[in-house]
Amino acid sequence: MLRRDAGEIDFVPTRRVPAARIVAAAVFVLVAGGFFLLWSERLPRPRLPPPTASVSIPPVPKAKPAATVATAPPVTPSPPPSVPAEPSPSSAPAAPTPPAPPAAPAAMPSPPPAKPTTERPVATLPPPPAPAPRDRASAQALLPAPDPALLETTPKGPLPIISGDGRQSWRVYARPFDRGDQRPRVALLVTGLGPSGAATETSINELPGAVTLAFDPYTRRLGEWIELARAAGHEVVLSLPMEPTEYPRFDPGPHTLLTSLSPKENLERMDWVLSRVTGYVGITNMMGSRFTTSEANLVPVFDELKKRGLMFVDGRPSEQSVAANVAQSMSLPRVISDQNLDEEATREAIDRHLGALEAQAKRSGSALGVGFAYPVTLERIALWTKTLDQKGLILAPVTALAANGGQKGAQK
């Protein structure tokens, strides 16, 4: 180090840096530089943008069309192949055309998935005609209903009447029957139809047309069900709610005929039931184990039924019922049940009652069995009716017994 003093220049000794420190610093600089180089060498690797920039530089004038094409392909998973295909047609005439064919075959697989969708509706079209050929032998559509001559219009709705020429609903709406057939007749009445769509459809479509069907008056689709039943060849009756012995614990509904009501009130309730639909041949009791034991209450009801050209089917809800005797004394068209088929709703019990019905028909010439629309009841009836021909019996509608066996039924 230089130092000026009194015009003289002297060299003053300074501190010396140890060589070890210098070496260590040099080593540090080299190591740090090495790490920096390694790190900087890794940085350039993600230089992917340069290639895209270089690719996009040549077609600068065509960048706009490429952008428009790029907006369309986003729907497809492979935009890159479509982008080069667009610029190539403008530059080379022959080269761009070959790429177009590969795009066409790629689009071909899309039509095949559309074909099964069109075939499905075609496969569902055949089912509607299938149910038609169910029971052609016994399914014969009945005469159209209503017959205007058999109706009167009232504030409550249409009510049946006897026509001016004497025709009555219980005959006009009946299922045709060959009365010259001398074989013993068995008739079946299935009650409780309407509330259960499955049971109603099974009864209409699977049972022979000669089976008579009884419908619940409270059913929402009552008119539709009766039309379907008549179209399948079944004559129909309405179930008239009547007071049971355990009323009101067992309540047949708001329009039940009660022994505590006046005749006028009961007739108003019956008119409500009769005005629901048309095309039925008469009524049968819904419950009624108490009401059918009261002659005073039955007489005005049966008198009204007779005036309106209807018949009464007595399900015999009670052993004390006087309905048969009252109907006979008034000459009301009637049929009385011989067998309640399913008080015990088992196959063995139902088959036993059907056997008793056969024996009764052979002894008396005719017999009526009444059953509820239980699945097991419908199953046993469907099988049993197929055996009647070989047993020398004929299945008849209920109206066929009213003309032939009404007197017999009333005397029992």
C-alpha positions as CSV (number, residue, x, y, z in Angstrom):
1,M,0.0,0.0,0.0
2,L,1.4,3.5,-0.9
3,R,1.6,6.2,1.7
4,R,2.6,9.9,1.2
5,D,4.5,11.6,4.0
6,A,6.6,14.7,3.6
7,G,7.0,14.3,-0.1
8,E,8.2,10.8,0.2
9,I,6.6,7.7,-0.9
10,D,7.0,4.6,1.3
11,F,5.5,1.1,0.9
12,V,3.5,0.1,3.9
13,P,2.9,-3.6,4.2
14,T,-0.8,-4.7,4.1
15,R,-2.7,-7.8,5.3
16,R,-2.5,-10.8,3.1
17,V,-5.5,-13.1,2.4
18,P,-4.8,-16.7,3.1
19,A,-4.5,-18.9,0.1
20,A,-6.9,-21.4,1.6
21,R,-9.7,-18.9,1.5
22,I,-9.1,-18.0,-2.1
23,V,-9.1,-21.7,-3.0
24,A,-12.3,-22.2,-1.1
25,A,-14.0,-19.2,-2.8
26,A,-12.9,-20.5,-6.2
27,V,-14.3,-23.9,-5.4
28,F,-17.6,-22.4,-4.2
29,V,-17.8,-20.3,-7.4
30,L,-17.2,-23.4,-9.5
31,V,-19.8,-25.5,-7.7
32,A,-22.4,-22.8,-7.7
33,G,-21.7,-22.3,-11.4
34,G,-22.1,-26.0,-12.0
35,F,-25.4,-26.1,-10.2
36,F,-26.6,-23.0,-12.1
37,L,-25.7,-24.6,-15.4
38,L,-27.5,-27.7,-14.6
39,W,-30.6,-25.8,-13.5
40,S,-30.4,-23.5,-16.6
41,E,-30.1,-26.6,-18.8
42,R,-33.3,-28.0,-17.4
43,L,-35.2,-24.8,-18.0
44,P,-34.9,-24.8,-21.8
45,R,-36.6,-28.3,-21.9
46,P,-40.1,-26.9,-21.6
47,R,-39.4,-24.9,-24.7
48,L,-42.5,-26.4,-26.4
49,P,-43.9,-23.0,-27.3
50,P,-41.1,-22.4,-29.9
51,P,-42.2,-25.4,-32.0
52,T,-45.8,-24.2,-31.9
53,A,-44.6,-20.7,-32.8
54,S,-42.6,-22.0,-35.6
55,V,-45.5,-24.1,-36.9
56,S,-47.9,-21.2,-36.7
57,I,-45.5,-18.8,-38.3
58,P,-45.7,-20.2,-41.9
59,P,-49.5,-20.1,-42.1
60,V,-49.8,-16.6,-40.7
61,P,-52.1,-15.5,-43.4
62,K,-54.3,-18.6,-42.9
63,A,-54.4,-18.3,-39.1
64,K,-57.9,-16.9,-39.2
65,P,-59.4,-19.9,-41.1
66,A,-57.5,-22.3,-38.8
67,A,-59.1,-20.5,-35.8
68,T,-62.5,-21.0,-37.2
69,V,-61.9,-24.7,-37.9
70,A,-60.5,-25.0,-34.4
71,T,-63.8,-23.8,-32.9
72,A,-65.7,-26.6,-34.7
73,P,-63.5,-29.6,-33.7
74,P,-63.6,-29.0,-29.9
75,V,-66.6,-31.2,-29.9
76,T,-64.5,-34.1,-31.3
77,P,-61.6,-35.5,-29.3
78,S,-59.0,-35.1,-32.1
79,P,-58.7,-31.5,-33.3
80,P,-55.1,-31.8,-34.6
81,P,-55.9,-34.0,-37.6
82,S,-58.7,-31.7,-38.7
83,V,-56.5,-28.6,-38.6
84,P,-53.8,-29.8,-41.0
85,A,-56.5,-31.2,-43.3
86,E,-58.0,-27.7,-43.8
87,P,-54.9,-25.7,-44.9
88,S,-53.6,-28.5,-47.1
89,P,-56.4,-28.3,-49.8
90,S,-55.5,-24.7,-50.4
91,S,-51.8,-25.3,-51.0
92,A,-51.8,-28.7,-52.8
93,P,-54.5,-29.9,-55.1
94,A,-53.9,-33.7,-54.8
95,A,-52.6,-34.2,-51.3
96,P,-55.6,-32.7,-49.4
97,T,-58.2,-34.9,-51.1
98,P,-56.8,-38.2,-49.6
99,P,-57.2,-37.0,-45.9
100,A,-60.9,-36.3,-46.6
101,P,-61.9,-40.0,-47.1
102,P,-60.5,-41.1,-43.7
103,A,-62.8,-38.5,-42.1
104,A,-65.8,-40.1,-43.9
105,P,-65.2,-43.6,-42.6
106,A,-64.8,-42.2,-39.1
107,A,-68.3,-40.7,-39.4
108,M,-69.7,-44.0,-40.6
109,P,-69.8,-45.7,-37.2
110,S,-72.2,-43.0,-35.9
111,P,-75.2,-44.2,-38.0
112,P,-75.2,-47.8,-36.7
113,P,-76.1,-46.6,-33.1
114,A,-79.1,-44.7,-34.6
115,K,-80.4,-47.9,-36.2
116,P,-81.2,-49.8,-32.9
117,T,-83.2,-46.7,-31.7
118,T,-85.4,-46.9,-34.7
119,E,-85.8,-50.7,-34.4
120,R,-87.0,-50.5,-30.7
121,P,-90.3,-48.8,-31.5
122,V,-90.8,-51.2,-34.3
123,A,-90.4,-54.1,-31.8
124,T,-93.0,-52.6,-29.5
125,L,-95.6,-52.3,-32.1
126,P,-96.5,-56.0,-32.3
127,P,-97.6,-56.4,-28.6
128,P,-100.9,-54.5,-29.0
129,P,-102.4,-57.0,-31.5
130,A,-101.1,-60.0,-29.3
131,P,-103.8,-59.8,-26.6
132,A,-106.6,-59.9,-29.1
133,P,-106.6,-63.7,-29.8
134,R,-107.1,-64.7,-26.2
135,D,-110.5,-66.5,-26.1
136,R,-112.0,-66.2,-29.5
137,A,-114.4,-69.1,-28.9
138,S,-116.2,-67.4,-26.1
139,A,-115.3,-63.7,-26.6
140,Q,-118.1,-62.2,-28.6
141,A,-118.8,-58.5,-28.3
142,L,-122.2,-57.6,-27.0
143,L,-124.7,-55.2,-28.6
144,P,-123.6,-51.5,-28.2
145,A,-124.7,-49.7,-25.1
146,P,-126.5,-47.7,-24.2
147,D,-129.7,-48.1,-26.1
148,P,-131.4,-44.7,-26.0
149,A,-134.8,-46.2,-25.7
150,L,-133.8,-47.8,-22.4
151,L,-132.6,-44.6,-20.7
152,E,-134.2,-41.6,-19.1
153,T,-132.3,-38.4,-18.3
154,T,-132.4,-37.2,-14.7
155,P,-130.6,-34.6,-12.7
156,K,-128.6,-37.4,-11.2
157,G,-127.7,-38.8,-14.5
158,P,-129.0,-41.5,-17.0
159,L,-131.2,-44.1,-15.4
160,P,-132.5,-47.3,-17.0
161,I,-136.2,-47.7,-17.9
162,I,-138.4,-50.2,-19.8
163,S,-138.7,-49.1,-23.4
164,G,-142.0,-48.2,-25.0
165,D,-142.1,-51.5,-26.8
166,G,-141.5,-53.4,-23.5
167,R,-137.8,-54.2,-23.9
168,Q,-135.8,-54.4,-20.6
169,S,-132.1,-53.9,-19.8
170,W,-131.7,-57.3,-18.2
171,R,-132.6,-58.9,-21.6
172,V,-131.2,-56.4,-24.1
173,Y,-127.7,-56.2,-22.5
174,A,-127.5,-59.9,-21.7
175,R,-124.9,-62.2,-23.4
176,P,-126.6,-64.3,-26.1
177,F,-127.1,-67.9,-25.1
178,D,-128.4,-71.0,-27.0
179,R,-131.4,-71.9,-24.8
180,G,-131.9,-75.0,-26.9
181,D,-128.8,-76.6,-25.3
182,Q,-130.1,-79.2,-22.9
183,R,-126.9,-79.7,-20.9
184,P,-126.9,-78.7,-17.3
185,R,-126.0,-75.0,-16.9
186,V,-123.4,-73.6,-14.5
187,A,-123.1,-69.8,-14.1
188,L,-120.3,-67.9,-12.4
189,L,-120.4,-64.4,-11.0
190,V,-117.1,-62.7,-10.1
191,T,-117.5,-59.7,-7.8
192,G,-115.3,-56.9,-6.4
193,L,-114.0,-55.7,-9.8
194,G,-112.8,-52.2,-10.5
195,P,-110.6,-51.2,-7.5
196,S,-107.8,-53.5,-8.6
197,G,-106.7,-52.9,-12.1
198,A,-104.7,-56.2,-12.3
199,A,-107.6,-58.3,-11.1
200,T,-110.1,-56.5,-13.4
201,E,-107.9,-56.9,-16.5
202,T,-107.4,-60.6,-15.7
203,S,-111.1,-61.2,-15.2
204,I,-112.0,-59.4,-18.5
205,N,-109.3,-60.9,-20.7
206,E,-108.5,-64.4,-19.2
207,L,-111.9,-65.7,-18.1
208,P,-114.4,-67.0,-20.6
209,G,-116.9,-64.5,-21.9
210,A,-119.8,-66.4,-20.4
211,V,-118.6,-65.5,-16.9
212,T,-120.6,-62.6,-15.6
213,L,-118.7,-59.7,-13.9
214,A,-119.9,-57.5,-11.0
215,F,-118.3,-54.0,-10.7
216,D,-117.8,-51.8,-7.6
217,P,-119.9,-48.6,-8.1
218,Y,-117.2,-46.4,-6.6
219,T,-114.6,-47.4,-9.2
220,R,-113.1,-44.3,-10.9
221,R,-112.8,-46.0,-14.3
222,L,-116.2,-47.7,-14.1
223,G,-117.5,-46.8,-17.5
224,E,-114.2,-47.8,-19.2
225,W,-114.1,-51.1,-17.4
226,I,-117.7,-52.0,-18.4
227,E,-117.1,-51.1,-22.0
228,L,-114.0,-53.4,-22.1
229,A,-115.9,-56.2,-20.3
230,R,-118.8,-56.0,-22.8
231,A,-116.4,-55.9,-25.7
232,A,-114.8,-59.1,-24.5
233,G,-118.3,-60.8,-24.3
234,H,-119.0,-60.5,-20.6
235,E,-122.4,-59.3,-19.4
236,V,-122.1,-57.1,-16.3
237,V,-124.0,-56.2,-13.1
238,L,-123.4,-53.4,-10.6
239,S,-122.7,-54.1,-6.9
240,L,-125.3,-52.3,-4.7
241,P,-123.8,-51.5,-1.2
242,M,-126.1,-52.9,1.5
243,E,-125.8,-52.7,5.3
244,P,-123.9,-55.6,6.9
245,T,-124.5,-56.9,10.4
246,E,-121.3,-55.3,11.7
247,Y,-122.0,-51.9,10.3
248,P,-120.3,-49.3,10.7
249,R,-117.2,-51.4,11.5
250,F,-117.6,-52.8,8.0
251,D,-118.8,-49.9,5.9
252,P,-119.6,-50.5,2.2
253,G,-119.3,-46.8,1.4
254,P,-121.3,-43.5,1.5
255,H,-124.2,-44.8,-0.7
256,T,-124.9,-47.8,1.4
257,L,-128.6,-48.8,1.8
258,L,-129.4,-48.8,5.5
259,T,-132.2,-50.2,7.6
260,S,-132.2,-47.0,9.6
261,L,-133.0,-44.8,6.5
262,S,-136.4,-44.1,4.9
263,P,-137.3,-45.8,1.7
264,K,-136.9,-42.5,-0.1
265,E,-133.4,-42.1,1.2
266,N,-132.4,-45.6,0.2
267,L,-133.9,-45.1,-3.3
268,E,-131.9,-41.9,-3.8
269,R,-128.8,-43.8,-2.8
270,M,-129.6,-46.6,-5.3
271,D,-130.3,-44.1,-8.0
272,W,-126.8,-42.7,-7.6
273,V,-125.4,-46.2,-8.1
274,L,-127.6,-46.9,-11.2
275,S,-126.8,-43.5,-12.8
276,R,-123.0,-44.2,-12.8
277,V,-122.9,-46.1,-16.1
278,T,-125.1,-48.0,-18.6
279,G,-125.1,-51.4,-20.2
280,Y,-125.6,-53.5,-17.1
281,V,-128.3,-56.2,-16.7
282,G,-129.0,-55.7,-13.0
283,I,-127.5,-55.4,-9.5
284,T,-126.1,-57.7,-6.9
285,N,-125.6,-57.1,-3.2
286,M,-122.3,-55.7,-1.9
287,M,-122.3,-57.1,1.7
288,G,-125.9,-56.7,3.0
289,S,-126.1,-59.4,5.6
290,R,-128.4,-57.2,7.7
291,F,-130.3,-55.3,4.9
292,T,-131.3,-58.5,3.1
293,T,-133.0,-59.8,6.3
294,S,-135.5,-56.8,6.3
295,E,-138.5,-57.4,4.1
296,A,-139.7,-53.8,4.7
297,N,-136.5,-52.4,3.3
298,L,-136.2,-54.8,0.4
299,V,-139.7,-54.3,-1.0
300,P,-139.3,-50.6,-2.2
301,V,-135.8,-51.4,-3.6
302,F,-137.0,-54.5,-5.6
303,D,-140.1,-52.6,-6.8
304,E,-137.8,-49.9,-8.3
305,L,-135.6,-52.5,-9.9
306,K,-138.6,-54.2,-11.5
307,K,-139.9,-50.8,-12.9
308,R,-136.5,-50.2,-14.4
309,G,-136.2,-53.5,-16.2
310,L,-133.3,-54.8,-14.1
311,M,-132.7,-58.2,-12.4
312,F,-131.3,-59.0,-9.0
313,V,-128.5,-61.5,-8.3
314,D,-128.6,-62.7,-4.6
315,G,-125.2,-63.5,-3.3
316,R,-126.9,-64.8,-0.1
317,P,-124.7,-62.9,2.4
318,S,-126.7,-64.4,5.3
319,E,-128.6,-67.6,5.9
320,Q,-131.4,-65.4,7.3
321,S,-131.8,-63.5,4.0
322,V,-135.3,-63.1,2.8
323,A,-134.3,-61.5,-0.5
324,A,-135.1,-64.7,-2.5
325,N,-138.7,-64.9,-1.2
326,V,-139.4,-61.2,-1.6
327,A,-138.1,-61.3,-5.2
328,Q,-140.2,-64.3,-6.0
329,S,-143.3,-62.8,-4.5
330,M,-142.8,-59.7,-6.6
331,S,-141.9,-61.6,-9.8
332,L,-138.6,-59.8,-10.0
333,P,-136.1,-61.4,-12.4
334,R,-133.6,-63.1,-10.1
335,V,-130.9,-65.7,-9.6
336,I,-129.8,-67.0,-6.2
337,S,-126.3,-68.2,-5.4
338,D,-125.8,-71.9,-4.8
339,Q,-122.2,-71.8,-3.8
340,N,-119.9,-69.1,-2.3
341,L,-116.7,-70.2,-3.9
342,D,-114.0,-68.6,-1.7
343,E,-115.1,-67.9,1.8
344,E,-111.9,-69.8,2.4
345,A,-109.6,-68.5,-0.3
346,T,-107.5,-71.6,-0.9
347,R,-107.1,-73.8,-3.9
348,E,-108.4,-76.8,-2.1
349,A,-111.5,-75.0,-0.7
350,I,-112.3,-73.4,-4.1
351,D,-112.0,-76.6,-6.0
352,R,-114.2,-78.3,-3.5
353,H,-117.0,-75.7,-4.0
354,L,-116.6,-75.9,-7.7
355,G,-117.1,-79.7,-7.5
356,A,-120.3,-79.1,-5.4
357,L,-121.4,-76.6,-8.0
358,E,-121.1,-79.3,-10.7
359,A,-123.2,-81.8,-8.6
360,Q,-125.9,-79.1,-8.0
361,A,-126.1,-78.3,-11.7
362,K,-126.5,-82.0,-12.6
363,R,-129.3,-82.4,-10.0
364,S,-131.2,-79.3,-10.6
365,G,-130.4,-78.4,-14.2
366,S,-128.6,-75.2,-13.3
367,A,-126.4,-73.7,-10.5
368,L,-124.7,-70.4,-9.8
369,G,-121.4,-69.9,-8.1
370,V,-120.3,-66.5,-6.7
371,G,-116.6,-65.7,-6.0
372,F,-114.5,-62.6,-5.3
373,A,-111.8,-61.4,-7.6
374,Y,-109.0,-63.0,-5.6
375,P,-106.0,-64.1,-7.8
376,V,-106.4,-67.7,-6.5
377,T,-110.2,-67.6,-7.4
378,L,-109.5,-66.4,-10.9
379,E,-106.9,-69.0,-11.4
380,R,-109.1,-71.9,-10.3
381,I,-112.1,-70.6,-12.3
382,A,-110.0,-70.3,-15.5
383,L,-108.8,-73.9,-15.2
384,W,-112.1,-75.3,-14.1
385,T,-114.1,-73.9,-17.0
386,K,-111.9,-75.7,-19.5
387,T,-113.1,-79.0,-18.1
388,L,-116.9,-78.5,-18.4
389,D,-117.3,-79.9,-21.9
390,Q,-115.9,-83.3,-21.0
391,K,-118.1,-83.3,-17.9
392,G,-121.3,-82.7,-19.9
393,L,-121.9,-79.2,-18.6
394,I,-122.2,-75.8,-20.3
395,L,-121.0,-72.5,-18.9
396,A,-123.9,-70.0,-19.1
397,P,-124.2,-66.3,-18.3
398,V,-126.2,-65.4,-15.2
399,T,-129.2,-64.1,-17.3
400,A,-129.6,-67.6,-18.8
401,L,-130.3,-68.9,-15.3
402,A,-132.8,-66.1,-14.5
403,A,-135.1,-67.2,-17.2
404,N,-134.5,-70.9,-16.6
405,G,-133.7,-71.4,-12.9
406,G,-135.0,-68.3,-11.2
407,Q,-138.0,-70.1,-9.7
408,K,-135.8,-72.9,-8.6
409,G,-133.4,-70.5,-6.9
410,A,-136.2,-68.6,-5.2
411,Q,-137.6,-71.8,-3.6
412,K,-134.4,-72.9,-2.0
